[in-house]
């Protein structure tokens, strides 16, 4: 690597972004951990594995990297383990007869991480890292918390102060943020800060109803993200991610649902605009979800109308086909599949239905990280 972006926070230094940390570890896997790189940001069963690597004798090694404190890294690695064993990708390169090695790399570990690992049946290794400033250079010190072994490697660096000048939000964005909830305001400003501090080539372009981020605004520019505000001022996030639910190398403009508390979903691809078809579909399906919830809860026989169940069955079948084909599901589609209407389907002569539970959402922060990495790779 030519350099990594570092920034000063108080009296210490850290990687500017999680993507910078991942770039460096990926480029130095052999020297750091004696591993051979296999795949990064690998998508499997709704999960994004930061790095897949190979150890001795084709052993699969899964690495999850965090640039700050995270209380749920053990659960993440557990989900990756399950998804990889279910699908067993790269069978020519990997010997699945060996134990899968799971590694977490962070600057510090929360006490909950140690509680979770204590009662987890899988073997998960914790590595803690520190950026050490020397007189003329910087070092990365990485420590195996299991055996205390420490390795140090030089960091080719590009200094970035934590208060590095990020352009003030454009007047149009400030005006639109005034109509947003406090959670939306905070989320948008955090993502904007993350994007603009990622790379000096990143530019912000303001339009009538949106702000776009990329290396310019010409036809040949590579775009990364966009905040779009609908006619009511509601913000929608778009990220340039891979097609086929982000499993393809081909990039397109993906519409993202978020609860503005960190959870997110890739709902579909929209070449331009807000996605009026998705908006209409979301509104229609939201109404059907509310009707079905009312039917399930309410005992009044007037609610038991065949047409609702007929439409409900058609919706479910269509959504399940999408789910089986690994196509993106919108938030309302997930809600509909979670409705347990078994009692009423039996009343009208149907069979018992499977009720789906979607506990795992994508991380909004991680989707932004993926978009940033893909953007940098396209330049």
N, C-alpha and C positions, 0 to 999 in steps of 0.2 A: 504494500500500500504506500502511496505517496505521503499521506498524512491522515490523521484522525482528528476530528473536531473535539476539543476539550473546552470546558468552561469552568470558571472559578465560582465557587459558592461559599461565601464566608472566607474561611482560611484554608479550605480544601479544594481539590479539583475533581472533576468527574467528566464522563463522556457527555457531549452536548445532547445526544439523543440515544435512545435504545438502539436505533438503527446503526449509529456509529459504533456502539459496543459490538453489535452483531457482525458488522463488516470486519472489525479487527479480529474477533475470535475466529470467524470463518477463514480469514486469510492466514491465520497463525495456529490452526488446530494442531498441526503436527508438532510444532515447537512447544505449545502450551500443554497439550494432553496426550501427544503421541497418537493422534487420530487422523484418519483420512476423510476429507469432506465428501459427502454423498449428495445431499440436497438441503436447501434452505427454504424456509417459509413453505413447507410441504403441506398441502391440504389433504386431509383424510377424515371422512365422516363428520364434517362440520368443524374440524379442529385444524389449527395452523401450528405445525411444529416448527420452532425457530430453526433448529439445525438437526439434520440426521447425518451421522458419521459412521465410519467403520473402525472397529478395533481389530485386535489380532484374530486371525482365523475367521474373518467375515462376521464378527460379532456386531450387532446393531447397537449404536449408542445414540440416545436422544438427549439433546441439550435444550434447556429452557433458560433464557437470559432475561434478567431484569436490571434496569438502571437505577432502581430505587426499591423501597420496601414494598413487599407484596405478601399478603397473609395466605394466599391460596395457591402458591406455586406447586405444592405437593399434590393438590387435587388436579391441577392442570396436567402434570406429568402422568398421573394415574389415568386420566382420560386419553392421553396420547398413547399410552401403553395398550389400553384396551382397543382403541381404534386401529392401531398398527397390527395387533395380533389378529383382529377380525379380518383385515384386508390382506395382510402379508404382501406389501408391495416390494418391488426390486428383489424378487426371489433368486435371481441369478447372482446378485451381489451379496445377499444376506443369508446367513445360516440361522434359520429360526429355531433350530434345535438348541442353540445356546441361549443363555439368559440375556434378556435385553437390559442394557445398562442405562440408567436414568441419572442425569446430571443437572443440578440447578446451580446457576452462577449468578451471584448478586453482590452488591457492595456491603450488605448487611442482612441478617435474617431476623425476622420477627419471632418472638417467643412462641407464637402459635405454630410457626413452621416446625419447631422441634417437637411440639405436642403431636402434630399431625403425623410426622415421620415416625414417632415412637410407636404409634398404633397402626401404621400402614404395613401391610405384608410384603410390599415390594422393597427392593433394595435401591434406595435413592441416595446419591452422594451430594453433599453440599460443598460448594467452592465459593469462598468469599474473596472479593478483589478490592484493591486500593490503588488509586493513582498517586504516585509519589513524585513531587517536583524535586529535581536536582538542580545544580547550578546552571547547567547548560542544556539539560534535556529532562524528559519525564520517563518514569518507569511504571509498568503495571505489575503489581505484586498480587499473585493469586495463591490462595492457601486452601488446601484440602482440610476441611474441618474434621474429617474422620481420623486422619493420621498425622495431621499437623505439618505435612510437607508443604514447603513454600517454593514457588518458582517466580523468577523476576525476568521481565522482558522489556526492552526499550520501546517507547511509544513515539513514533514519528508524529508530531503534533502540529495543530493549528490552534493557537490560543483564542478563546472566546469568553469574554467576561459575561457573567450571568445577567448583567444589566446592559448587555450589548444593545445598541440602538436598533430597535424594531420600529418601523414607521408607525406613527400614530394612526389609529383606525380612521379610514376615510369618513368624511362627514355623512355620506349616505349610509354607511354601516352604523354609525352612532345613532342616526335617526331611526333606523330599523330596529336596532337593539332596544330602543325605548319601548317598543311594543311587545317585546319578548318577556317571558318569565325570567326571574332571577337565575334559575337553573340553566335556561337556554343561553342567557347572556354570558354566564361564567363558562359554559361549555364551548361556545363559539370563540370566545377570546382565548381560551386555553389552546384550542386546536389551531387557531390563527398563529399564536405565539410559537407553537411546535413546528408548524409548517415553515414560517418565515425564518426561524433560527436553524433550520435543517441544513441549508446550503445557501451560499452567497449568491448563487445563480437564480434562486427562487424569487419571483416577482408577484406582486398583487395587482390585479387589474379590476377596476370597478365599472359595473354596467348598471343599467336602470334598475334591474331586479336581482342582480347577483354580483358576487365577487369571485373571481377565478384566480387560481394559483398555478404558476408554471414558469417556464423560462421565456416569457414574452407573450404577445397576443397576436402573432402572425399565424398564417395557415400551417407553417411548418413547426410551430412551437409545440412542445410536449407539456401537456397539462397533468395536474396531479389531484386537485381538489376544487370544490366550488360550494359556496353557500348561496342557495337560491331562496328567495322569499316570495310566497304566493300572494294572491290578491288580498288576503286577509293579514298579510304580514307574518305568516307562520314560516319558520325557517326549515329548509330541507337540505341535508348534506349530500353531496355527490362526490364520489371518489373514483379515480381511474384505476380499476382493478381488472383482474383476469376474467374472461368469459367462462361459461360453464361453472357458475357459482365460485368463481375465482380459482378454479383448478387448471385453467388454460393459460398459456403464455401470451395469448392474444388479449390485448387491453381494450376495455370499453368503459364508458361513463356509467357507473353503477349508482343507483339510488339507495341510500342508507336510512333505515329506520333506527331511531334511538329513543330511549326513555330519558336521556340527558343525565343519567346516573351511571353511565359507563357501559350499559348493555346496548347491543346493536345487532342489526340484521341487514344483510345484502338482499334487498327485495326484488331487484330486477335491473334491467339496463335501459337507459333512456338517452338516445343520441343528443337530444337538445331539449330545452324547455323544462318544465316541472314534471312532465309525465301525466298528461290529463287522463289517459286510459287507466293508469295505475291509481290515480286519485279517485276516479269514478268507481273503480272496482273495490277500492278500500272502503269507500263510503257505503256501497251496496252491501258488501260482505259484513261490515260493521253493524248495519241494521239487522241483517239476518242473524248475526251472533246474538244481538240483544233479544231478538224475538225468541230464539231457541233457549236462551238462558231463562227467559220469563216462562216459557212453556215447561221447562224442567222444574222450576221452583213452584209455579202456581198450580194449584189443584183444580182450578175452574175448568170444567170440560169444554167451555167455549174456546179455549186456547188450542184444543186438540183438533186441529184442522189438517186434513190430509195434505193439502197443498204445501204447507210448511215443511212437513216431513219429506215430501217428495223432493222439494228443492234442496233440503238439507242433505238428503242422500246423494243427489247429483253433485252438490258442492263437495261433499266428502270424497266421493269417488274420483273427482277431477283432481282434488288436492293430493290425495294419496298417490295417484299416478305421478304427479310432479315430485312428490317425496321419494318415491321409488326410483325415479330417474335422476335423483340428486339435483333437481332444479331448485332455484331460490324460492322460498316461501315468504309471502308478506306476513306481517305481524297478525293480521286478522285471520289469515288462513290457519296459523298456529292456534289461535284462540278457538276457532271452530272445531278443529280436531280434538281439542281438550274437553269439549262439552260431552258429558256422559248422559246420553239420551236413551239408554238401553230399555228402560221401562216403557217408553212411548213407542219405540220402534217395534217392540214385541206386541203392543196393543194393536198396531195397524198391520200386523202380519209379517214384519221384517225379522231378520235374525239378530242375534246379539252382536254388538259392534265393539271393536277394539278402541279403547280410549287412549289417546296419545298424551304423553307428558313431556314437555320441552323444558328441561331444567337448564340446559346450557345455551346461552346466547353468545354471540361473538362479543369480543371486547372492542369498544369503539376506539380506544387508544391503539390496540393492536392493528385494527383495520387501517387506521391512519398511518401507522408505521409501515405496513405492507405497501400502501399506496406510495409512500415516500421512497421506499427502496426500489419499487418497480419504476418510479419516475427517474430516479438517478441512473438506473441500469439502461434506460432508454436514451439517455443523453449522448 
